[in-house]
Amino acid sequence: MVKNELVQRSPVRLLEKTIHGGLKAGEIGILSAPKGIGKTSVLVQIALDKLLQGKKVIHISFNQHASHVQNWYENIFDETARKKQLENERDVADEIIRNRVLMNFNQEGVNSDVIRRSLKSMIVEGGFRADSIIIDGFDFTVAERGRISTLKDFAKDIGVSVWYSCDLSGTPPYDKHGIPSVVKDIEYLIDVVIVLDPKASYTELRVSKEHGSYKAEGIVRLDPKTLLILEN
């Protein structure tokens, strides 16, 4: 399979269709689930889809070393390339590496200004014109409203979308609309909420919020063993 066909047939296309084209510049989406359900895997698959289109991605991790995140990308890419018999696999892998930047931050030891300056230095001054920012492992229980608002404004100014992972916290973990309780105070800043709901034989990705509308719509399924998005 050639790269363009792989992109066209990606299950990420269904996700984008469900949320009306995906996240736009300046918009924030979150993937919410308990620990260990597959949030990082889904974020990496969203990022890889962008990278396969020749777009640039910055992946920020607050809970994993860059080498661990790199392994996620390599393992998921290798498995996808094997299953789809991707042509020119190594050339495509090299292109992905060139268009991806991995960054690590300690949430307790760094403030939002430092992160924003680092991103600006990379994107604006360094010429790495990213299309998307992935933020994994961010602790929303200690997040200040202003930090998220500032990043949203920054993302709009430089023209990137932002995907967060979100661990559940609180009792109950979700409100009646399926919005994680931990982000209730900043929900107005979040454009898309996707919940990973583990079932007996698969994990369902379900949209709870999409650009101002509340939903309860399943999108795709996640293989609980490989943590790869399944094709319908």
N, CA, C and O of each residue as an XYZ file, in Angstrom:
928
protein
N       0.845     -1.194      0.000
C       0.000      0.000      0.000
C       0.885      1.250      0.000
O       1.874      1.315      0.730
N       0.528      2.228     -0.811
C       1.286      3.473     -0.836
C       0.811      4.372      0.298
O      -0.278      4.185      0.843
N       1.645      5.350      0.646
C       1.368      6.188      1.811
C       0.045      6.929      1.684
O      -0.710      6.992      2.654
N      -0.255      7.487      0.526
C      -1.501      8.249      0.363
C      -2.736      7.384      0.599
O      -3.719      7.842      1.182
N      -2.682      6.144      0.150
C      -3.802      5.233      0.358
C      -3.944      4.901      1.841
O      -5.055      4.772      2.354
N      -2.799      4.764      2.527
C      -2.825      4.496      3.960
C      -3.512      5.629      4.713
O      -4.279      5.388      5.644
N      -3.235      6.859      4.309
C      -3.862      8.021      4.939
C      -5.361      8.040      4.667
O      -6.159      8.270      5.575
N      -5.740      7.797      3.415
C      -7.150      7.849      3.035
C      -7.984      6.797      3.756
O      -9.154      7.029      4.058
N      -7.385      5.644      4.030
C      -8.121      4.540      4.630
C      -7.937      4.460      6.150
O      -8.404      3.516      6.788
N      -7.267      5.435      6.710
C      -7.023      5.432      8.152
C      -8.337      5.555      8.918
O      -9.215      6.313      8.506
N      -8.491      4.821     10.032
C      -9.689      4.985     10.871
C      -9.779      6.376     11.498
O     -10.833      6.755     12.009
N      -8.692      7.133     11.465
C      -8.724      8.512     11.957
C      -9.662      9.365     11.100
O     -10.188     10.373     11.573
N      -9.877      8.959      9.819
C     -10.809      9.697      8.970
C     -12.217      9.675      9.568
O     -12.935     10.672      9.505
N     -12.607      8.545     10.145
C     -13.932      8.442     10.749
C     -14.029      9.345     11.969
O     -15.049      9.998     12.188
N     -12.973      9.378     12.755
C     -12.939     10.272     13.912
C     -13.114     11.713     13.467
O     -13.900     12.454     14.056
N     -12.387     12.115     12.429
C     -12.485     13.489     11.931
C     -13.897     13.786     11.424
O     -14.426     14.874     11.653
N     -14.497     12.829     10.744
C     -15.852     13.031     10.221
C     -16.841     13.246     11.358
O     -17.733     14.089     11.259
N     -16.686     12.489     12.430
C     -17.607     12.583     13.561
C     -17.516     13.926     14.255
O     -18.514     14.431     14.770
N     -16.315     14.516     14.273
C     -16.158     15.819     14.922
C     -15.980     16.924     13.876
O     -15.288     17.918     14.097
N     -16.631     16.710     12.734
C     -16.720     17.725     11.679
C     -15.357     18.262     11.242
O     -15.092     19.463     11.297
N     -14.511     17.343     10.812
C     -13.232     17.736     10.235
C     -12.071     17.732     11.198
O     -10.950     18.058     10.806
N     -12.303     17.376     12.440
C     -11.209     17.343     13.411
C     -11.023     18.674     14.105
O     -11.848     19.580     13.984
N      -9.920     18.778     14.837
C      -9.616     20.025     15.538
C      -9.030     21.046     14.584
O      -8.211     20.719     13.725
N      -9.458     22.279     14.746
C      -8.927     23.377     13.933
C      -7.918     24.172     14.751
O      -7.759     23.950     15.951
N      -7.247     25.091     14.091
C      -6.242     25.909     14.764
C      -6.866     26.625     15.954
O      -7.932     27.230     15.839
N      -6.195     26.552     17.094
C      -6.675     27.219     18.294
C      -7.672     26.407     19.093
O      -8.146     26.868     20.131
N      -8.005     25.204     18.633
C      -8.962     24.372     19.349
C      -8.255     23.327     20.210
O      -7.147     22.886     19.906
N      -8.933     22.946     21.292
C      -8.395     21.965     22.224
C      -9.314     20.757     22.279
O     -10.533     20.889     22.394
N      -8.712     19.577     22.196
C      -9.451     18.332     22.379
C      -8.811     17.527     23.488
O      -7.604     17.619     23.714
N      -9.616     16.737     24.183
C      -9.046     15.861     25.208
C      -9.535     14.433     24.995
O     -10.666     14.193     24.572
N      -8.643     13.495     25.302
C      -8.967     12.075     25.351
C      -8.955     11.674     26.811
O      -7.929     11.790     27.482
N     -10.085     11.203     27.308
C     -10.222     10.935     28.736
C     -10.457      9.459     29.004
O     -11.235      8.801     28.314
N      -9.758      8.945     30.036
C      -9.926      7.546     30.439
C      -9.124      7.312     31.704
O      -8.272      8.127     32.059
N      -9.386      6.208     32.390
C      -8.495      5.821     33.489
C      -7.099      5.506     32.955
O      -6.915      5.332     31.750
N      -6.131      5.435     33.843
C      -4.771      5.098     33.433
C      -4.723      3.713     32.800
O      -5.421      2.794     33.227
N      -3.882      3.582     31.772
C      -3.629      2.282     31.174
C      -4.641      1.799     30.165
O      -4.579      0.644     29.742
N      -5.572      2.645     29.766
C      -6.615      2.222     28.831
C      -6.197      2.427     27.373
O      -6.683      1.713     26.495
N      -5.313      3.378     27.097
C      -4.859      3.557     25.715
C      -4.811      4.985     25.229
O      -4.776      5.220     24.021
N      -4.809      5.951     26.137
C      -4.817      7.358     25.709
C      -3.565      7.723     24.917
O      -3.649      8.369     23.872
N      -2.399      7.302     25.423
C      -1.155      7.624     24.723
C      -1.137      7.010     23.334
O      -0.715      7.651     22.371
N      -1.594      5.764     23.229
C      -1.629      5.095     21.930
C      -2.492      5.855     20.933
O      -2.095      6.041     19.783
N      -3.677      6.297     21.370
C      -4.566      7.028     20.464
C      -3.948      8.365     20.069
O      -4.019      8.758     18.904
N      -3.344      9.067     21.025
C      -2.679     10.334     20.695
C      -1.577     10.126     19.664
O      -1.431     10.917     18.732
N      -0.808      9.064     19.834
C       0.274      8.776     18.882
C      -0.304      8.435     17.513
O       0.262      8.830     16.494
N      -1.417      7.712     17.471
C      -2.030      7.379     16.187
C      -2.586      8.623     15.487
O      -2.509      8.732     14.263
N      -3.143      9.557     16.257
C      -3.584     10.831     15.680
C      -2.389     11.597     15.133
O      -2.448     12.168     14.044
N      -1.294     11.601     15.907
C      -0.085     12.304     15.472
C       0.511     11.650     14.227
O       0.901     12.345     13.288
N       0.584     10.325     14.214
C       1.138      9.626     13.055
C       0.331      9.905     11.793
O       0.894     10.020     10.704
N      -0.976     10.014     11.937
C      -1.813     10.332     10.784
C      -1.423     11.692     10.201
O      -1.340     11.847      8.982
N      -1.185     12.670     11.066
C      -0.715     13.978     10.602
C       0.646     13.856      9.925
O       0.874     14.430      8.860
N       1.539     13.109     10.547
C       2.899     12.971     10.024
C       2.911     12.271      8.665
O       3.709     12.618      7.795
N       2.035     11.297      8.485
C       1.943     10.602      7.199
C       1.427     11.530      6.098
O       1.642     11.278      4.912
N       0.752     12.592      6.495
C       0.296     13.593      5.529
C       1.365     14.654      5.255
O       1.129     15.609      4.516
N       2.535     14.476      5.857
C       3.617     15.437      5.656
C       3.533     16.648      6.562
O       4.264     17.619      6.365
N       2.641     16.606      7.566
C       2.510     17.717      8.494
C       3.448     17.511      9.682
O       3.955     16.412      9.906
N       3.667     18.579     10.433
C       4.600     18.525     11.549
C       3.850     18.476     12.874
O       2.787     19.078     13.028
N       4.421     17.753     13.819
C       3.789     17.533     15.118
C       4.813     17.733     16.228
O       5.957     17.291     16.115
N       4.398     18.399     17.297
C       5.192     18.482     18.522
C       4.476     17.669     19.592
O       3.304     17.904     19.883
N       5.185     16.721     20.169
C       4.608     15.847     21.196
C       5.272     16.172     22.530
O       6.473     15.960     22.704
N       4.482     16.686     23.467
C       4.966     17.027     24.808
C       4.492     15.959     25.783
O       3.310     15.619     25.818
N       5.426     15.431     26.575
C       5.071     14.439     27.579
C       5.454     14.940     28.962
O       6.557     15.441     29.180
N       4.510     14.791     29.895
C       4.776     15.142     31.287
C       5.042     13.909     32.152
O       5.411     14.043     33.318
N       4.860     12.726     31.598
C       4.988     11.525     32.437
C       5.825     10.418     31.828
O       5.969      9.358     32.438
N       6.386     10.628     30.639
C       7.223      9.608     30.026
C       8.477     10.244     29.438
O       8.427     11.348     28.894
N       9.583      9.551     29.548
C      10.815     10.019     28.932
C      10.671      9.975     27.412
O       9.902      9.181     26.870
N      11.422     10.838     26.740
C      11.317     10.931     25.280
C      11.564      9.581     24.605
O      10.948      9.276     23.584
N      12.469      8.768     25.174
C      12.770      7.472     24.564
C      11.556      6.543     24.612
O      11.343      5.744     23.700
N      10.757      6.653     25.688
C       9.545      5.835     25.784
C       8.505      6.288     24.766
O       7.843      5.462     24.138
N       8.367      7.593     24.609
C       7.422      8.118     23.619
C       7.864      7.709     22.217
O       7.040      7.329     21.385
N       9.152      7.789     21.965
C       9.684      7.382     20.665
C       9.352      5.923     20.379
O       9.021      5.565     19.248
N       9.442      5.085     21.405
C       9.092      3.669     21.227
C       7.631      3.494     20.837
O       7.303      2.635     20.018
N       6.744      4.313     21.426
C       5.338      4.267     21.041
C       5.198      4.518     19.542
O       4.509      3.769     18.849
N       5.846      5.565     19.043
C       5.760      5.906     17.625
C       6.318      4.785     16.760
O       5.701      4.395     15.768
N       7.476      4.269     17.131
C       8.111      3.234     16.319
C       7.275      1.960     16.295
O       7.088      1.359     15.237
N       6.774      1.549     17.447
C       5.998      0.295     17.507
C       4.693      0.399     16.730
O       4.326     -0.518     15.996
N       3.993      1.521     16.893
C       2.716      1.679     16.190
C       2.946      1.823     14.691
O       2.202      1.253     13.893
N       3.960      2.572     14.305
C       4.257      2.703     12.876
C       4.644      1.349     12.278
O       4.147      0.972     11.216
N       5.526      0.622     12.957
C       5.976     -0.670     12.437
C       4.801     -1.640     12.289
O       4.710     -2.352     11.289
N       3.911     -1.672     13.268
C       2.766     -2.571     13.205
C       1.828     -2.178     12.067
O       1.323     -3.038     11.345
N       1.599     -0.882     11.912
C       0.727     -0.403     10.832
C       1.338     -0.696      9.468
O       0.651     -1.152      8.553
N       2.642     -0.429      9.341
C       3.327     -0.675      8.070
C       3.310     -2.160      7.712
O       3.167     -2.518      6.543
N       3.454     -3.016      8.713
C       3.438     -4.460      8.470
C       2.060     -4.922      8.019
O       1.931     -5.664      7.045
N       1.021     -4.475      8.743
C      -0.339     -4.907      8.423
C      -0.777     -4.417      7.048
O      -1.497     -5.119      6.338
N      -0.347     -3.220      6.672
C      -0.789     -2.615      5.406
C       0.216     -2.808      4.273
O       0.000     -2.351      3.151
N       1.325     -3.496      4.587
C       2.363     -3.721      3.577
C       2.752     -2.393      2.906
O       2.716     -2.256      1.683
N       3.115     -1.443      3.737
C       3.453     -0.102      3.274
C       4.706     -0.110      2.405
O       5.734     -0.669      2.787
N       4.612      0.510      1.240
C       5.763      0.636      0.352
C       6.732      1.692      0.875
O       6.321      2.646      1.535
N       8.016      1.519      0.580
C       9.053      2.479      0.977
C       8.973      2.797      2.468
O       9.044      3.956      2.877
N       8.824      1.748      3.266
C       8.584      1.906      4.708
C       9.659      2.748      5.385
O       9.337      3.637      6.172
N      10.930      2.482      5.092
C      12.002      3.195      5.781
C      12.060      4.657      5.372
O      12.363      5.512      6.204
N      11.777      4.966      4.110
C      11.741      6.363      3.663
C      10.625      7.120      4.383
O      10.806      8.268      4.789
N       9.478      6.471      4.535
C       8.360      7.097      5.235
C       8.719      7.309      6.699
O       8.411      8.359      7.264
N       9.364      6.329      7.319
C       9.769      6.445      8.720
C      10.740      7.611      8.915
O      10.650      8.342      9.901
N      11.659      7.776      7.980
C      12.620      8.885      8.068
C      11.910     10.231      7.957
O      12.272     11.184      8.648
N      10.903     10.314      7.092
C      10.131     11.557      6.945
C       9.386     11.879      8.235
O       9.315     13.038      8.644
N       8.836     10.858      8.869
C       8.118     11.048     10.127
C       9.048     11.621     11.189
O       8.675     12.551     11.905
N      10.238     11.081     11.294
C      11.202     11.553     12.287
C      11.554     13.018     12.057
O      11.674     13.787     13.010
N      11.719     13.404     10.797
C      12.067     14.795     10.482
C      10.949     15.764     10.857
O      11.211     16.917     11.199
N       9.712     15.298     10.794
C       8.563     16.178     11.014
C       7.997     16.104     12.436
O       6.925     16.642     12.714
N       8.725     15.436     13.326
C       8.233     15.259     14.690
C       9.270     15.727     15.697
O      10.461     15.449     15.559
N       8.801     16.439     16.709
C       9.659     16.854     17.819
C       9.068     16.322     19.115
O       7.876     16.493     19.371
N       9.892     15.681     19.930
C       9.472     15.174     21.234
C      10.049     16.076     22.316
O      11.239     16.392     22.297
N       9.207     16.490     23.261
C       9.637     17.368     24.337
C       9.156     16.804     25.667
O       8.075     16.220     25.745
N       9.961     16.981     26.717
C       9.597     16.561     28.065
C       9.570     17.758     29.001
O      10.443     18.624     28.940
N       8.563     17.802     29.868
C       8.494     18.828     30.906
C       8.064     18.179     32.212
O       7.360     17.169     32.220
N       8.499     18.774     33.314
C       8.030     18.405     34.637
C       7.003     19.433     35.052
O       7.323     20.614     35.192
N       5.781     19.001     35.248
C       4.704     19.956     35.512
C       4.935     20.745     36.797
O       4.536     21.906     36.891
N       5.570     20.132     37.774
C       5.824     20.819     39.031
C       6.981     21.794     38.927
O       7.051     22.755     39.692
N       7.881     21.561     37.997
C       9.086     22.378     37.934
C       9.109     23.396     36.819
O      10.128     24.055     36.611
N       8.013     23.545     36.096
C       8.006     24.482     34.969
C       6.632     25.136     34.882
O       5.615     24.496     35.147
N       6.609     26.406     34.510
C       5.316     27.084     34.386
C       4.933     27.230     32.928
O       5.702     26.891     32.028
N       3.732     27.738     32.709
C       3.193     27.820     31.355
C       3.996     28.766     30.472
O       4.074     28.567     29.260
N       4.590     29.790     31.065
C       5.391     30.726     30.270
C       6.605     30.040     29.665
O       6.967     30.304     28.518
N       7.235     29.160     30.436
C       8.401     28.433     29.931
C       7.993     27.532     28.769
O       8.681     27.472     27.749
N       6.877     26.835     28.927
C       6.409     25.952     27.856
C       6.061     26.763     26.610
O       6.418     26.387     25.493
N       5.371     27.861     26.810
C       4.976     28.688     25.676
C       6.192     29.261     24.956
O       6.230     29.298     23.726
N       7.180     29.704     25.718
C       8.398     30.238     25.093
C       9.137     29.153     24.321
O       9.677     29.411     23.245
N       9.162     27.944     24.866
C       9.826     26.836     24.179
C       9.120     26.514     22.867
O       9.765     26.279     21.845
N       7.785     26.507     22.905
C       7.025     26.242     21.686
C       7.207     27.348     20.653
O       7.368     27.082     19.462
N       7.181     28.588     21.126
C       7.369     29.713     20.207
C       8.749     29.667     19.577
O       8.902     29.922     18.382
N       9.754     29.343     20.380
C      11.112     29.243     19.853
C      11.207     28.171     18.782
O      11.877     28.358     17.767
N      10.535     27.045     19.007
C      10.575     25.940     18.057
C       9.785     26.261     16.788
O      10.275     26.046     15.679
N       8.552     26.779     16.952
C       7.648     26.951     15.821
C       7.921     28.230     15.035
O       8.043     28.204     13.810
N       8.013     29.334     15.744
C       8.137     30.635     15.072
C       9.584     30.952     14.732
O       9.923     31.193     13.574
N      10.431     30.948     15.752
C      11.820     31.332     15.528
C      12.633     30.232     14.862
O      13.540     30.511     14.078
N      12.307     28.979     15.175
C      13.051     27.867     14.596
C      12.500     27.379     13.276
O      13.125     26.548     12.617
N      11.338     27.881     12.871
C      10.786     27.526     11.574
C      10.161     26.144     11.495
O       9.917     25.634     10.402
N       9.895     25.522     12.664
C       9.249     24.215     12.663
C       7.743     24.449     12.711
O       7.150     24.482     13.789
N       7.128     24.611     11.549
C       5.727     25.024     11.461
C       4.794     23.853     11.747
O       4.270     23.217     10.833
N       4.602     23.590     13.013
C       3.781     22.453     13.435
C       2.314     22.677     13.102
O       1.822     23.805     13.108
N       1.635     21.589     12.814
C       0.192     21.610     12.590
C      -0.557     21.265     13.872
O      -1.663     21.752     14.106
N       0.059     20.416     14.703
C      -0.596     19.937     15.914
C       0.396     19.832     17.070
O       1.587     19.588     16.878
N      -0.139     20.026     18.276
C       0.620     19.795     19.497
C      -0.105     18.713     20.285
O      -1.310     18.807     20.519
N       0.629     17.694     20.689
C       0.109     16.615     21.510
C       0.654     16.810     22.919
O       1.862     16.968     23.096
N      -0.225     16.802     23.929
C       0.207     16.978     25.319
C      -0.303     15.786     26.122
O      -1.506     15.631     26.335
N       0.630     14.949     26.564
C       0.280     13.709     27.245
C       0.774     13.746     28.693
O       1.882     14.204     28.971
N      -0.064     13.259     29.608
C       0.344     13.163     31.000
C       0.168     14.436     31.804
O       0.658     14.524     32.929
N      -0.524     15.426     31.250
C      -0.766     16.684     31.963
C      -1.752     16.434     33.105
O      -2.780     15.784     32.915
N      -1.433     16.952     34.284
C      -2.263     16.734     35.467
C      -3.269     17.871     35.603
O      -2.924     18.967     36.045
N      -4.505     17.604     35.224
C      -5.540     18.633     35.287
C      -5.987     18.938     36.708
O      -6.642     19.954     36.938
N      -5.649     18.084     37.667
C      -6.060     18.344     39.045
C      -5.322     19.538     39.644
O      -5.801     20.143     40.603
N      -4.160     19.881     39.087
C      -3.401     21.023     39.600
C      -3.269     22.120     38.537
O      -2.511     23.074     38.712
N      -4.002     21.977     37.455
C      -3.903     22.953     36.361
C      -4.669     24.225     36.705
O      -5.789     24.177     37.214
N      -4.053     25.343     36.421
C      -4.725     26.619     36.596
C      -5.496     26.967     35.326
O      -5.041     26.716     34.210
N      -6.679     27.555     35.528
C      -7.504     27.928     34.386
C      -6.743     28.818     33.413
O      -6.864     28.674     32.196
N      -5.958     29.739     33.963
C      -5.217     30.670     33.117
C      -4.198     29.997     32.235
O      -3.913     30.474     31.136
N      -3.630     28.866     32.712
C      -2.619     28.165     31.915
C      -3.239     27.591     30.649
O      -2.653     27.680     29.570
N      -4.427     26.999     30.780
C      -5.094     26.419     29.616
C      -5.571     27.523     28.682
O      -5.439     27.409     27.464
N      -6.118     28.581     29.244
C      -6.598     29.702     28.430
C      -5.462     30.340     27.651
O      -5.619     30.668     26.475
N      -4.309     30.517     28.305
C      -3.156     31.113     27.642
C      -2.662     30.246     26.493
O      -2.330     30.751     25.420
N      -2.615     28.931     26.726
C      -2.169     28.028     25.663
C      -3.150     28.025     24.502
O      -2.740     27.954     23.343
N      -4.445     28.101     24.802
C      -5.449     28.132     23.734
C      -5.262     29.379     22.864
O      -5.318     29.295     21.637
N      -5.043     30.522     23.493
C      -4.800     31.759     22.742
C      -3.530     31.644     21.908
O      -3.489     32.063     20.751
N      -2.502     31.072     22.513
C      -1.235     30.881     21.810
C      -1.417     29.974     20.598
O      -0.889     30.246     19.520
N      -2.173     28.886     20.789
C      -2.405     27.942     19.695
C      -3.147     28.603     18.543
O      -2.863     28.333     17.376
N      -4.093     29.465     18.873
C      -4.830     30.175     17.831
C      -3.920     31.144     17.086
O      -4.003     31.271     15.864
N      -3.058     31.823     17.822
C      -2.162     32.803     17.212
C      -1.187     32.165     16.235
O      -0.908     32.724     15.174
N      -0.665     30.983     16.595
C       0.335     30.365     15.726
C      -0.262     29.324     14.782
O       0.439     28.794     13.920
N      -1.564     29.027     14.942
C      -2.251     28.162     13.993
C      -2.061     26.677     14.193
O      -1.838     25.940     13.232
N      -2.151     26.223     15.457
C      -2.044     24.783     15.723
C      -3.245     24.308     16.536
O      -3.874     25.088     17.251
N      -3.549     23.034     16.417
C      -4.548     22.397     17.278
C      -3.812     21.694     18.415
O      -2.625     21.389     18.304
N      -4.531     21.440     19.512
C      -3.904     20.842     20.697
C      -4.754     19.678     21.201
O      -5.939     19.841     21.490
N      -4.138     18.507     21.301
C      -4.783     17.332     21.899
C      -4.132     17.034     23.242
O      -2.909     16.929     23.333
N      -4.949     16.896     24.286
C      -4.502     16.500     25.615
C      -4.998     15.087     25.933
O      -6.042     14.658     25.442
N      -4.230     14.372     26.762
C      -4.790     13.219     27.461
C      -5.283     13.709     28.812
O      -4.793     14.710     29.333
N      -6.253     13.002     29.377
C      -6.842     13.417     30.650
C      -7.160     12.188     31.491
O      -8.048     11.408     31.147
N      -6.428     12.015     32.601
C      -6.754     10.950     33.546
C      -7.970     11.355     34.365
O      -8.182     12.531     34.659
N      -8.754     10.364     34.722
C      -9.960     10.643     35.493
C      -9.622     10.919     36.958
O      -8.667     10.371     37.507
N     -10.425     11.778     37.571
C     -10.269     12.089     38.984
C     -11.606     12.578     39.513
O     -12.376     13.207     38.787
N     -11.880     12.287     40.781
C     -13.120     12.763     41.385
C     -14.211     11.703     41.381
O     -14.121     10.703     40.669
N     -15.237     11.935     42.181
C     -16.398     11.044     42.270
C     -17.678     11.864     42.145
O     -17.946     12.697     43.010
N     -18.471     11.660     41.105
C     -18.253     10.725     40.002
C     -17.180     11.260     39.040
O     -16.915     12.462     39.022
N     -16.567     10.382     38.246
C     -15.508     10.837     37.337
C     -16.024     11.681     36.173
O     -15.283     12.489     35.612
N     -17.316     11.490     35.803
C     -17.916     12.245     34.704
C     -19.198     12.921     35.176
O     -19.848     12.458     36.113
N     -19.553     14.021     34.516
C     -20.863     14.615     34.787
C     -21.906     13.953     33.882
O     -21.599     12.984     33.188
N     -23.119     14.466     33.889
C     -24.205     13.827     33.137
C     -24.001     13.876     31.628
O     -24.631     13.112     30.897
N     -23.126     14.768     31.150
C     -22.856     14.876     29.717
C     -21.637     14.054     29.285
O     -21.275     14.038     28.108
N     -21.012     13.375     30.245
C     -19.818     12.617     29.913
C     -18.561     13.464     29.885
O     -17.564     13.081     29.273
N     -18.600     14.624     30.549
C     -17.429     15.487     30.651
C     -16.667     15.128     31.923
O     -17.273     15.069     32.993
N     -15.370     14.887     31.843
C     -14.609     14.542     33.047
C     -14.739     15.625     34.124
O     -14.595     16.814     33.838
N     -15.008     15.212     35.345
C     -15.194     16.162     36.441
C     -13.955     17.022     36.656
O     -14.062     18.173     37.081
N     -12.784     16.471     36.364
C     -11.544     17.181     36.620
C     -11.367     18.410     35.721
O     -10.572     19.296     36.037
N     -12.108     18.471     34.595
C     -11.999     19.636     33.707
C     -13.283     20.464     33.695
O     -13.475     21.306     32.818
N     -14.151     20.225     34.658
C     -15.438     20.915     34.680
C     -15.277     22.430     34.664
O     -16.012     23.126     33.964
N     -14.312     22.949     35.439
C     -14.140     24.398     35.548
C     -13.577     25.035     34.284
O     -13.693     26.246     34.096
N     -12.975     24.236     33.423
C     -12.381     24.790     32.198
C     -13.035     24.209     30.954
O     -12.485     24.315     29.858
N     -14.214     23.590     31.114
C     -14.862     22.949     29.974
C     -15.115     23.920     28.826
O     -15.057     23.535     27.658
N     -15.395     25.170     29.155
C     -15.693     26.152     28.114
C     -14.500     26.395     27.193
O     -14.664     26.942     26.103
N     -13.308     25.996     27.617
C     -12.110     26.146     26.789
C     -11.868     24.931     25.895
O     -11.016     24.969     25.007
N     -12.614     23.858     26.131
C     -12.383     22.590     25.439
C     -13.425     22.402     24.342
O     -14.628     22.489     24.586
N     -12.945     22.144     23.143
C     -13.826     22.044     21.981
C     -14.326     20.628     21.728
O     -15.457     20.443     21.278
N     -13.502     19.637     22.012
C     -13.873     18.241     21.758
C     -13.465     17.392     22.959
O     -12.349     17.508     23.466
N     -14.379     16.541     23.404
C     -14.089     15.567     24.464
C     -14.387     14.171     23.929
O     -15.502     13.891     23.487
N     -13.385     13.303     23.972
C     -13.554     11.911     23.570
C     -13.214     11.025     24.758
O     -12.147     11.155     25.360
N     -14.122     10.130     25.086
C     -13.969      9.217     26.216
C     -13.564      7.841     25.699
O     -14.153      7.339     24.742
N     -12.570      7.236     26.322
C     -12.205      5.853     26.034
C     -12.922      4.977     27.057
O     -12.616      5.016     28.249
N     -13.876      4.191     26.575
C     -14.754      3.409     27.452
C     -14.438      1.918     27.292
O     -14.815      1.319     26.285
N     -13.754      1.308     28.268
C     -13.382     -0.110     28.139
C     -14.586     -1.040     28.253
O     -15.385     -0.928     29.184
N     -14.707     -1.959     27.294
C     -15.743     -2.994     27.298
C     -15.058     -4.352     27.523
O     -13.859     -4.415     27.797
N     -15.833     -5.424     27.404
C     -15.284     -6.751     27.659
C     -14.210     -7.142     26.645
O     -13.178     -7.699     27.020
N     -14.446     -6.854     25.362
C     -13.528     -7.321     24.325
C     -12.918     -6.200     23.494
O     -12.178     -6.471     22.548
N     -13.211     -4.956     23.826
C     -12.645     -3.835     23.099
C     -12.827     -2.567     23.939
O     -13.515     -2.580     24.959
N     -12.206     -1.484     23.496
C     -12.406     -0.177     24.115
C     -13.057      0.741     23.094
O     -12.563      0.883     21.976
N     -14.149      1.354     23.471
C     -14.872      2.244     22.558
C     -14.407      3.686     22.727
O     -14.263      4.174     23.848
N     -14.175      4.360     21.609
C     -13.948      5.793     21.624
C     -15.282      6.473     21.389
O     -15.911      6.288     20.347
N     -15.712      7.265     22.370
C     -17.037      7.872     22.315
C     -16.929      9.387     22.462
O     -16.241      9.882     23.355
N     -17.605     10.113     21.591
C     -17.613     11.571     21.653
C     -18.627     12.028     22.697
O     -19.805     11.675     22.623
N     -18.163     12.820     23.676
C     -19.068     13.406     24.668
C     -19.413     14.853     24.322
O     -20.522     15.317     24.586
N     -18.461     15.550     23.734
C     -18.682     16.945     23.373
C     -17.999     17.218     22.046
O     -16.877     16.775     21.800
N     -18.701     17.958     21.195
C     -18.144     18.288     19.877
C     -18.559     19.700     19.500
O     -19.700     19.940     19.106
N     -17.622     20.630     19.624
C     -17.839     22.022     19.223
C     -19.158     22.587     19.754
O     -19.990     23.082     18.994
N     -19.328     22.503     21.069
C     -20.487     23.121     21.698
C     -21.688     22.217     21.871
O     -22.633     22.574     22.575
N     -21.670     21.045     21.239
C     -22.798     20.115     21.344
C     -22.400     18.896     22.175
O     -21.303     18.359     22.023
N     -23.309     18.468     23.058
C     -23.076     17.260     23.841
C     -23.597     16.053     23.064
O     -24.665     16.096     22.453
N     -22.810     14.976     23.106
C     -23.173     13.768     22.384
C     -22.942     12.547     23.272
O     -22.454     12.667     24.396
N     -23.292     11.398     22.765
C     -22.922     10.119     23.371
C     -22.725      9.148     22.222
O     -23.351      8.090     22.169
N     -21.855      9.518     21.313
C     -21.727      8.815     20.030
C     -20.413      8.061     19.943
O     -19.338      8.651     20.045
N     -20.511      6.741     19.752
C     -19.316      5.939     19.556
C     -18.715      6.189     18.179
O     -19.425      6.303     17.180
N     -17.391      6.272     18.156
C     -16.708      6.539     16.881
C     -16.079      5.257     16.353
O     -16.512      4.698     15.346
N     -15.056      4.812     17.052
C     -14.309      3.628     16.634
C     -13.980      2.803     17.870
O     -14.243      3.208     19.003
N     -13.397      1.635     17.619
C     -13.012      0.747     18.700
C     -11.502      0.588     18.751
O     -10.809      0.704     17.741
N     -11.013      0.321     19.955
C      -9.591      0.142     20.193
C      -9.347     -1.309     20.588
O     -10.023     -1.844     21.467
N      -8.367     -1.946     19.927
C      -8.001     -3.304     20.294
C      -7.353     -3.275     21.682
O      -6.346     -2.590     21.858
N      -7.888     -3.989     22.667
C      -7.344     -3.909     24.027
C      -5.954     -4.507     24.161
O      -5.260     -4.232     25.140
N      -5.535     -5.315     23.204
C      -4.190     -5.938     23.274
C      -3.147     -5.070     22.591
O      -2.113     -4.764     23.185
N      -3.405     -4.668     21.348
C      -2.429     -3.857     20.615
C      -2.602     -2.370     20.865
O      -1.685     -1.591     20.604
N      -3.787     -1.953     21.379
C      -4.151     -0.545     21.592
C      -4.200      0.238     20.278
O      -4.071      1.462     20.268
N      -4.390     -0.484     19.174
C      -4.540      0.156     17.867
C      -6.026      0.385     17.565
O      -6.876     -0.420     17.944
N      -6.324      1.487     16.881
C      -7.688      1.747     16.455
C      -8.083      0.716     15.419
O      -7.367      0.492     14.443
N      -9.232      0.089     15.639
C      -9.697     -0.950     14.726
C     -10.434     -0.355     13.542
O     -11.102      0.672     13.663
N     -10.308     -1.007     12.403
C     -11.058     -0.586     11.226
C     -12.462     -1.142     11.312
O     -12.671     -2.254     11.798
N     -13.437     -0.357     10.834
C     -14.827     -0.837     10.845
C     -15.022     -1.910      9.768
O     -16.123     -2.439      9.616
